[in-house]
């Protein structure tokens, strides 16, 4: 872990397992119902869902909006600024 962020090397179970999200929730003292996982792959979205968080896909990363929608995120955005309307 570096700067409050976790990477694959910091967890035993990789995405889409919820371990990384659960560790962050514990570290920050936040419950899953008050958190949102924002990611650019279906694996990020599934991790958030399995942790019980709201999820938001971002279409400007590794996968398209259409690909992200196959995992049924709560939202998909095309620009970072659009995240402000979801918070």
Helices and strands as residue ranges (DSSP letters): G 8-10, H 19-28, G 32-34, E 36-39, H 42-51, E 54-58, H 65-69, E 75-77, G 80-85
